Each structure stands twice: as C-alpha cells, then as structure tokens.
Amino acid sequence: MNTRFLLTMFLTIFLVACGQDSPETLGENSAGNHKEVTVEEWEKTAMNIESVESEESDSATESVAEEDQAEEKATKTGDSPPDQSLSDLKVHYIDVGQADAALFEYNDGNQPYTILFDTGDWQGNEVATYLKSQDVSDIDLVVVSHPDADHIGQLDDVMQTFEVGEVWLSGNESSSEVFQRGMEAVINSGADFHEPRTGEEFEIGPLEIDVLYPDNISGKSNEESVSLLFTYGSTKFLFTGDADRSAELEMMESGMDIKADIIQLGHHGSDTSSDPAFISAVHPSVAIYSAGAGNSYGHPGERVVSLIKKSGIELYGTDVNGSIVVTTDGENYHIATNKDGTVSPGNTGNSQSSGKKTSENLPAETEPAPPKDAPANSSCININSASVEAVQGIIHIGPARAQDLIDLRPFNSVDDLSRISGIGPARIADIKSEGLACT
C-alpha cells in the first residue's frame, strides 16, 4: 500500500472528526484531553501499519506454499493414490505335448491385449486351435524363446492365421525347415521384429516386461533362450524357455529382480535347468512345466520335481494336468486345470494354497489333432521325435551327430539325414539298410 495515500487518508479522517483546518496540530477529544500529533508521527504510524500488512501477506503466501508442498508430498508418497484397478489377466499354459506355448490375455479399459510365448511343436496344430477357442483374432506380441522345433514349431501357422503386431526372437538361427518356414511367415506378415536383450523394459498396456536374458548371443540355441519377467500389478510370471543352469546363474548375477510368484520351469522341467540357487532366488509359490505324457526324455527330471516339492512350491505340469490357466487381478490369483493329477515323484496330492490362490478344474478339452507325419512303424526310431539318447541307436549316429540331428529337425525322410555333417550317401545307405531309422 502507498504510504502517502495512507497518510492522506488518516489526516482526512481526523481533520473531519476534529473540525481542524490545519494538519500541523490535531485537537482535543470529547473529554477535553489534548494531545498534539505531528505529521512526522503520522507518517511513522502509517509506515508501521504498512509493515504489519506486508508481514501478514507474506505469512499467507508461505501458508499457501506449505499447503502446495504437502499436496505434492502426498502424491509422491502415494498417500492418495489414483484408482489403479486392473481387469483380470489370464495366462494359459497350453497343453501342446512335448513342447511349449503360453497365452496371455488381458484388457486395459476397452483395449484388449494378447501375447503368445512360444508356439508349440511343428508336428501339431494345437496352438491356433486353442487361440481360436479363446476368441483370439489378433496377437500384439509373439515371443519365440529359441529356434528349436518344439518352441518355434507352429510359428508359421500362427503368423498365417492371426494378425500379429510384433515378433521377438533371440537372434540365434537354425538350418531346420521349421525355422525357415517360421521366419518366412514373419517376413511375409509385415510384423515388426525385435531381438530382446538383458535389461530392456517394455510396457504393453498395464503389463510390464523385463528382459532377463540373453545379454548377447553366440549360437547356443537352448542356453540363450529369451527369458522374460512379466509383472501385472504385484503378480509376477517368469518364463525362461530352455535356458540352462549356467544361464540361470547369469540372470541371478545380473543384479536384476528375478523374483516371481509363478515360474515356468526351464526346459520342460529337465535336470539341465532349475538350479537350486536360482529357484531359491526366484522364490516362487507355484511352478509349472510343459511336457508330453510319457515322453521319451524323462521330463520332468526327478531332481527337479524333488527340489520343487521339498521347497514347498506347488507343482503343475501339462502332462498331468492338461492345460493350466492362471487368472489374476494383479494381487490375488487362482489356478484352473483341465485334469486332476499329481506330479511324480513326490507327495500325493497338491500342496495347499498359501491363501493367495484358489484352484479349480477347467472343462474337458477336445483331444488334439494327431501329429503330422506320425510314423506307421512304432518299433522304429523316429528321427523327428526320438530323444538324443535314442537316436544314438542308429548306425553312424554318435553323441555329436545325435545333437546335430535334434537341432536340424524335422527331416522329410531318412535320406534327409544327409544334412548332418559327416553323413554322406554311403552312410545313408547303411542307415537305410539297418532299418531302424524312420520319419
């Protein structure tokens, strides 16, 4: 406030009240008491009044600033968080025999999202059939953990059947026809392509994805499987493809958070994966593996089953339980299975829930279509499905060639074994003469 204006106002009031013509001396009060007040004293009084008003204004400003700071602090600390309710996420561990495929389904408001992790075995067509049964028409993201035929097997069928937005692969390649067909389908689809690496973070709607592995690739197909941690609200799912125990230890040493509520056991529950230290670090409540009933590989491994059960972790497998569906609202979850059953070896009956989940049975599934090119002679060694140990029963197929055979599947005929290094026309003739190998 202007000091001169204030002074003038006070002088006017007192002059009118006292009837004085001069501002030099202001007169008596009603009691007849007399006090002289000079202009200088009035100026001093006005300045004091102005100072008080300024202090009050400053105090009010500080009060508003403090309120703003308090509101800002409340927002940062989450004292008054916005509504963050999530729709249900369903994760389907699809029964695809001795292979892997999992479907994620969820919504963000009116926006639906679909993610497929691995695409089953090349000899089946269960994946597209299952997705259609769930009314899936397009897929936002397809992840193939590695190029083996039991993980990339139906990629070509998926790409040709559904509209796919993006495809992730490790970058490792294979000379198999299955891999070549899958990649050709990806290219022809026009979908985006990415090779994820350790430390990358993504969000697809309300679902967060952390890439745990690989940091780089060197041609080791299984070991360098794409491994992802999916976070929905406070519920976490871990998928590691066929990553082995050394890869698991590298994930632990990366410094990233690898804890998860539900883990898909690596390599179909094989002994090559699920290192005890890794399982302890992940600290899951539930473990799920995908394997074919009565498979020739011995999956899941006895050591792994024993480790999981002794750790108090609930264990489910597609070979025993059929397709398995986990449904979560981001906080609680429940598990539904297609069939009742107990994974062996171990205690009978499923372990009891901690209270965070409930379980139920899914409606019975229709039987999957028979495998393509199933062998007519069940006594032969099927070079497209036999284990690495079994194929070594074929003449000229030792441990190294057996692994090459597994990696190069599928074969159209026994003659196609010539794609294996060191197998020429003479050895093909020996193999055919022996009569053990078949497709």
C-alpha positions in Angstrom: 0.0 0.0 0.0 1.3 3.6 -0.8 2.5 5.4 2.3 1.5 8.8 1.1 -2.1 7.6 0.3 -2.4 6.0 3.7 -1.2 9.2 5.4 -3.6 11.4 3.4 -6.5 9.1 4.4 -5.8 9.3 8.1 -5.3 13.1 8.0 -8.6 13.5 6.3 -10.5 11.4 8.8 -9.0 13.2 11.8 -9.5 16.6 10.3 -13.2 15.9 9.6 -13.7 14.4 13.0 -11.9 17.2 14.9 -13.0 20.1 12.7 -9.4 21.4 12.4 -8.2 23.4 9.4 -4.5 22.7 9.8 -2.7 19.4 9.8 0.0 20.7 12.0 -1.8 20.1 15.4 -4.7 17.7 15.8 -7.1 18.8 18.6 -9.0 17.7 21.7 -11.0 14.6 22.3 -14.5 14.6 23.7 -13.2 14.5 27.3 -11.3 17.7 26.7 -7.9 15.9 26.9 -5.5 17.4 24.5 -2.7 15.7 22.6 -0.6 17.1 19.8 0.4 14.8 16.9 2.8 15.9 14.3 2.8 15.0 10.6 6.1 13.1 11.1 4.5 10.9 13.8 1.5 10.1 11.4 3.9 9.1 8.7 5.7 6.8 11.1 2.4 5.3 12.2 1.4 4.7 8.6 4.7 3.0 7.8 4.2 0.7 10.8 0.7 -0.2 9.6 2.1 -0.9 6.1 4.8 -3.2 7.6 2.3 -5.2 9.5 0.1 -5.7 6.4 3.2 -6.8 4.4 4.1 -9.4 7.1 0.5 -10.8 7.1 0.7 -11.0 3.3 4.0 -12.9 3.4 2.6 -15.2 6.0 -0.4 -16.0 3.9 1.8 -16.7 0.9 4.0 -19.0 2.9 0.9 -20.9 4.2 -0.3 -21.5 0.6 3.2 -22.7 -0.4 3.3 -25.1 2.5 -0.1 -26.5 1.5 1.1 -27.0 -2.0 4.3 -28.8 -0.8 2.1 -31.0 1.4 -0.1 -32.0 -1.5 2.9 -32.7 -3.7 4.5 -34.9 -1.0 1.2 -36.8 -0.6 1.2 -37.5 -4.3 4.8 -38.7 -4.4 4.5 -40.9 -1.4 1.2 -42.4 -2.6 -0.9 -41.2 0.4 -3.7 -40.6 -2.0 -3.0 -42.9 -5.0 -5.3 -42.8 -8.1 -7.6 -45.7 -8.8 -5.4 -48.4 -10.3 -7.8 -51.3 -10.5 -6.9 -53.9 -13.1 -9.0 -56.3 -15.2 -8.2 -60.0 -15.0 -5.1 -61.3 -16.7 -5.3 -64.9 -17.8 -2.2 -66.9 -18.5 -2.9 -70.2 -20.4 -0.1 -72.8 -20.2 -1.4 -74.7 -23.2 -1.1 -78.5 -23.4 0.9 -78.9 -26.6 2.6 -82.2 -25.7 6.4 -82.3 -25.6 6.6 -78.6 -26.4 5.9 -75.1 -25.1 3.2 -72.5 -25.7 1.6 -69.9 -23.3 -1.1 -67.3 -24.0 -1.5 -64.0 -22.1 -5.0 -62.3 -22.3 -6.0 -59.1 -20.6 -7.7 -55.7 -21.1 -6.9 -52.0 -20.4 -10.3 -50.5 -20.4 -11.8 -51.3 -23.8 -8.4 -52.2 -25.3 -7.7 -56.0 -25.4 -4.2 -57.4 -25.4 -2.9 -60.8 -26.4 0.7 -62.2 -26.1 1.9 -65.6 -27.1 5.1 -67.0 -25.6 6.4 -70.0 -27.8 4.4 -71.7 -30.4 4.4 -75.4 -29.8 5.8 -78.3 -31.8 6.0 -78.5 -35.6 4.1 -81.8 -35.7 0.9 -80.3 -34.2 -1.7 -77.6 -34.8 -2.9 -77.2 -31.2 -1.8 -73.6 -30.8 -4.0 -71.9 -33.4 -6.9 -74.2 -32.5 -6.6 -73.2 -28.8 -6.3 -69.5 -29.5 -9.4 -69.7 -31.7 -11.3 -71.4 -28.9 -10.4 -68.3 -26.7 -11.8 -66.0 -29.4 -8.4 -64.6 -30.3 -8.3 -62.8 -33.6 -5.1 -60.8 -33.4 -1.9 -61.0 -31.3 0.0 -58.0 -30.1 3.3 -59.9 -29.5 4.6 -63.3 -30.3 7.8 -64.3 -28.4 9.8 -67.4 -29.5 12.3 -68.2 -26.8 14.7 -70.1 -29.3 14.6 -71.7 -32.7 14.1 -75.4 -31.6 11.2 -77.1 -33.4 9.3 -77.7 -30.1 9.2 -73.9 -29.4 9.1 -72.3 -32.9 7.2 -75.2 -34.4 3.8 -73.6 -35.2 5.0 -70.1 -35.8 4.2 -70.2 -39.5 0.7 -71.4 -38.7 0.2 -68.6 -36.1 1.5 -65.9 -38.4 -0.7 -67.0 -41.3 -3.8 -67.4 -39.1 -3.7 -64.3 -36.9 -2.9 -60.6 -37.3 0.4 -60.2 -35.4 1.9 -56.8 -34.4 5.4 -57.8 -33.4 7.7 -60.9 -33.1 10.6 -61.4 -30.7 13.4 -64.0 -31.2 16.8 -64.4 -29.7 18.6 -63.9 -33.0 20.1 -67.4 -33.0 19.2 -69.3 -36.2 18.7 -72.8 -37.3 19.0 -74.6 -40.7 15.8 -76.6 -40.0 12.9 -76.2 -42.3 10.7 -75.4 -39.4 12.8 -72.3 -38.6 13.0 -71.3 -42.2 9.2 -71.6 -42.7 8.6 -69.6 -39.5 10.9 -66.8 -40.5 9.5 -66.6 -44.0 6.0 -66.3 -42.4 7.2 -63.5 -40.2 8.7 -61.6 -43.1 5.6 -62.0 -45.2 3.3 -60.9 -42.4 4.9 -57.4 -42.2 5.0 -57.7 -38.4 7.7 -55.7 -36.5 10.7 -57.8 -35.4 13.0 -57.4 -32.4 15.8 -59.3 -30.7 15.4 -58.5 -26.9 18.5 -58.2 -24.7 19.1 -58.2 -20.9 18.0 -55.0 -19.2 15.4 -53.9 -21.7 12.0 -52.9 -20.3 8.6 -52.7 -22.1 5.0 -51.9 -21.3 2.1 -53.4 -23.2 -0.9 -51.7 -21.6 -0.8 -52.4 -17.9 1.6 -55.4 -18.3 5.3 -54.7 -17.7 8.0 -56.9 -19.3 11.6 -57.1 -18.2 14.2 -58.9 -20.4 16.4 -61.1 -18.2 18.3 -62.9 -20.9 20.3 -63.1 -23.2 22.8 -60.3 -22.9 24.3 -61.4 -26.3 24.2 -64.5 -28.5 26.9 -66.9 -29.6 24.9 -69.6 -31.4 23.9 -71.6 -28.3 20.3 -72.1 -29.1 18.9 -73.6 -25.9 21.2 -71.8 -23.4 20.5 -68.4 -24.9 16.7 -68.6 -24.7 14.8 -65.4 -24.4 13.9 -65.1 -20.7 11.2 -62.6 -19.6 9.7 -61.5 -16.3 6.0 -60.4 -16.7 4.6 -58.1 -14.0 0.9 -57.4 -13.7 0.1 -55.3 -10.6 2.0 -57.1 -7.9 1.8 -60.6 -9.5 4.9 -61.8 -11.5 5.4 -64.6 -14.0 8.8 -65.9 -15.1 9.5 -67.7 -18.4 13.0 -68.9 -19.4 12.4 -71.2 -22.4 15.1 -73.9 -22.4 17.8 -71.7 -20.6 20.2 -74.0 -18.7 21.6 -73.7 -15.2 24.5 -71.6 -16.3 22.2 -69.1 -17.9 20.0 -69.1 -14.8 23.1 -68.2 -12.7 23.9 -65.4 -15.1 20.4 -64.0 -14.6 21.0 -64.1 -10.8 24.3 -62.2 -11.2 22.8 -59.5 -13.4 21.5 -57.6 -10.4 18.0 -57.6 -11.8 15.0 -58.5 -9.8 14.1 -62.1 -10.7 11.6 -62.9 -8.0 8.3 -64.3 -9.3 5.1 -65.7 -8.0 4.8 -68.3 -10.8 7.7 -69.8 -12.7 7.6 -71.9 -15.8 10.3 -74.4 -15.2 13.1 -74.3 -17.8 13.5 -76.9 -20.5 10.2 -78.8 -19.7 11.4 -79.5 -16.1 14.6 -81.0 -17.3 17.6 -81.6 -15.0 19.6 -79.2 -17.3 17.7 -76.3 -15.7 16.2 -75.2 -12.4 19.4 -74.8 -10.4 18.6 -74.8 -6.6 20.2 -71.4 -6.1 18.1 -70.0 -9.0 14.8 -71.4 -7.7 15.7 -70.0 -4.2 16.3 -66.6 -5.7 13.1 -66.6 -7.7 11.2 -67.8 -4.6 8.0 -68.8 -6.5 4.8 -70.0 -4.9 3.9 -72.0 -8.0 5.9 -73.9 -10.6 4.5 -75.1 -13.9 6.2 -77.1 -16.7 5.1 -78.2 -20.1 5.9 -81.8 -21.2 4.3 -84.6 -23.1 2.7 -87.5 -21.2 5.1 -90.5 -21.2 7.7 -88.6 -23.1 11.0 -90.3 -24.0 13.1 -87.5 -22.5 12.2 -88.3 -18.9 10.7 -84.8 -18.3 10.3 -83.6 -15.7 13.5 -84.7 -14.1 13.4 -86.4 -10.8 15.8 -84.0 -9.2 13.7 -81.0 -10.3 10.4 -82.5 -9.0 12.0 -83.3 -5.7 13.6 -79.8 -5.4 10.3 -78.1 -6.1 8.3 -80.2 -3.7 10.8 -80.0 -0.9 10.8 -76.3 -1.3 7.1 -76.2 -0.6 6.3 -74.9 -4.1 3.1 -76.1 -5.7 3.8 -78.0 -8.9 1.7 -78.4 -12.0 2.5 -80.0 -15.4 0.7 -80.2 -18.7 1.5 -83.9 -18.9 -0.5 -84.5 -15.7 -2.9 -81.5 -15.5 -3.6 -80.7 -19.2 -3.9 -77.0 -20.0 -3.4 -74.8 -16.9 -4.9 -71.3 -16.6 -3.8 -68.8 -14.0 -6.1 -65.8 -13.5 -5.1 -62.8 -11.6 -6.4 -59.3 -10.8 -2.8 -58.1 -10.2 -3.0 -59.0 -6.5 -4.6 -62.4 -6.0 -4.7 -65.3 -8.4 -6.3 -68.7 -8.8 -5.3 -71.7 -10.9 -7.6 -73.9 -13.0 -6.5 -77.2 -14.5 -8.0 -79.3 -17.3 -7.4 -82.5 -15.3 -6.7 -83.6 -11.8 -3.4 -85.2 -11.1 -0.3 -85.3 -9.0 3.2 -84.8 -10.5 5.5 -87.7 -9.5 7.8 -88.4 -7.8 6.8 -86.7 -4.6 4.0 -86.4 -2.1 0.5 -87.4 -3.2 -2.0 -84.6 -3.6 -1.2 -81.0 -4.5 0.2 -78.8 -1.7 -2.2 -76.5 0.0 -2.6 -72.9 -1.1 -1.0 -70.1 0.9 -4.3 -68.3 0.7 -3.3 -66.1 -2.2 -4.7 -68.5 -4.8 -7.5 -70.9 -5.4 -7.7 -73.8 -7.8 -10.5 -75.4 -9.9 -10.9 -77.7 -12.9 -11.3 -76.4 -16.4 -13.9 -78.0 -18.7 -12.6 -81.1 -20.5 -10.7 -80.3 -23.7 -11.2 -81.9 -27.0 -8.4 -84.2 -28.0 -5.7 -82.5 -30.0 -5.3 -83.5 -33.7 -2.9 -86.4 -34.2 0.7 -85.3 -35.0 1.5 -84.6 -38.6 3.5 -87.4 -40.3 3.1 -89.8 -37.4 5.2 -92.9 -38.1 3.4 -96.1 -39.1 6.0 -98.3 -37.6 6.1 -97.8 -33.8 9.1 -100.0 -33.4 11.4 -97.8 -35.4 13.4 -94.9 -34.1 11.6 -91.8 -35.3 14.3 -89.3 -36.2 11.8 -86.4 -35.7 10.7 -87.2 -32.2 13.1 -89.7 -30.5 15.4 -88.5 -27.7 19.0 -87.6 -28.2 19.9 -90.9 -26.4 17.5 -93.0 -28.6 18.8 -91.7 -31.9 22.3 -92.9 -31.0 21.0 -96.4 -31.5 21.1 -95.7 -35.2 24.3 -96.7 -37.0 26.8 -93.8 -37.6 24.9 -91.6 -35.1 27.1 -90.8 -32.2 26.7 -88.2 -29.4 27.8 -85.2 -31.6 25.7 -86.2 -34.6 22.8 -87.0 -32.3 22.8 -83.4 -31.1 23.1 -82.2 -34.7 20.1 -84.4 -35.6 18.0 -82.9 -32.8 18.9 -79.3 -33.9 18.2 -80.0 -37.6 14.7 -81.4 -37.1 12.4 -82.0 -38.9 13.5 -84.4 -41.6 11.3 -85.3 -44.6 12.8 -88.7 -45.0 15.8 -90.8 -43.8 17.7 -89.6 -46.9 17.3 -86.1 -45.4 19.9 -87.1 -42.7 22.5 -86.1 -45.3 22.1 -82.6 -43.9 24.1 -83.8 -40.9 27.8 -83.1 -41.2 29.7 -86.4 -41.9 26.6 -88.3 -43.2 27.1 -89.0 -46.9 25.5 -91.3 -49.4 27.4 -94.4 -48.2 26.3 -93.9 -44.6 22.7 -93.1 -45.6 22.7 -96.5 -47.4 24.0 -98.1 -44.2 21.3 -96.4 -42.1 18.5 -97.4 -44.5 19.8 -101.0 -44.7 19.8 -101.2 -40.9 16.1 -100.4 -41.0 15.9 -98.6 -37.5 15.5 -95.0 -38.6 12.1 -93.7 -39.8 10.1 -90.5 -40.1 
